Amino acid sequence: MLHIVYVPYSMAELQRLHKQIVLKKFNNNQYITGSQIDYKMNRIVITTQKENLSKAMSLFEDQGIDVKMVHFKAQHTTVTFMPLVDEGSCKGPSH
């Protein structure tokens, strides 16, 4: 079964905003911890630490971006990147 749903923003609009604005202008911004496109929600999701939520919103408002297109979400956990330990299974034969 096919369900047609009308949404405020097209996939192309969301992708354009995410690529041209979020990734190019705000990628290394200290207030933004992550971003993604949520097609089901029909918004770009921006994550930030709770204390930086209003600062992150201001970044978008100051650029004249329609903030209704963006869902700002407070990050509740700390992300820790762990190094990958290679036990040698992918290495070629030693000589």
C-alpha positions in Angstrom: 0.0 0.0 0.0 1.2 3.5 -0.9 0.6 6.4 1.5 1.1 9.9 0.1 2.1 12.5 2.8 2.5 16.1 2.1 5.4 17.7 4.1 6.6 21.3 4.4 10.1 20.6 3.1 11.3 18.4 0.3 14.2 16.0 0.6 16.2 18.3 -1.7 15.6 21.3 0.5 16.6 19.4 3.6 19.7 18.0 1.9 20.7 21.4 0.6 20.3 23.1 4.0 22.2 20.3 5.7 25.1 20.3 3.1 25.4 24.1 2.4 24.7 25.5 5.9 25.2 22.9 8.6 28.1 21.0 7.2 30.0 23.9 5.6 29.3 26.7 8.1 28.7 25.0 11.4 30.6 21.7 11.1 33.3 22.7 13.6 31.2 25.0 15.7 31.7 24.6 19.5 27.9 24.6 20.2 26.9 21.9 17.8 27.7 18.3 18.7 25.9 16.6 15.8 23.5 16.9 12.9 21.5 14.7 10.7 18.4 14.7 8.4 15.3 13.1 9.9 13.1 12.4 6.9 10.3 11.0 9.0 10.2 14.1 11.1 10.9 16.3 8.0 13.5 18.3 9.8 17.2 18.6 10.2 18.1 17.5 13.7 20.9 19.5 15.5 22.2 18.1 18.8 24.0 20.2 21.3 24.7 20.2 25.0 21.8 21.4 27.1 23.6 24.6 28.2 24.3 25.5 24.5 20.8 25.0 23.1 19.9 28.7 22.9 23.3 29.5 21.4 22.9 26.9 18.7 19.5 28.2 17.9 20.9 31.7 17.6 23.5 30.6 15.1 20.7 29.5 12.7 18.5 32.6 13.4 21.4 34.9 12.8 21.9 33.3 9.3 18.3 33.9 8.4 17.5 30.2 8.4 13.9 29.1 8.8 14.3 27.5 12.3 11.0 25.6 11.8 13.1 23.5 9.4 15.4 22.5 12.3 14.8 20.5 15.4 17.2 21.3 18.2 17.8 18.5 20.6 19.8 18.5 23.9 22.4 15.8 24.1 21.9 13.8 27.3 25.0 11.6 27.2 28.6 12.0 26.6 30.0 10.3 23.5 33.4 8.6 23.9 35.3 7.3 21.0 37.1 4.1 21.6 40.2 3.0 19.6 39.9 -0.1 17.6 42.4 -2.8 18.5 43.6 -4.9 15.6 44.7 -8.3 16.8 46.3 -9.0 13.4 43.5 -10.9 11.7 43.5 -8.5 8.7 47.2 -8.4 8.2 48.9 -10.3 5.5 51.4 -13.1 6.1 54.6 -12.0 7.8 57.9 -12.6 6.2 
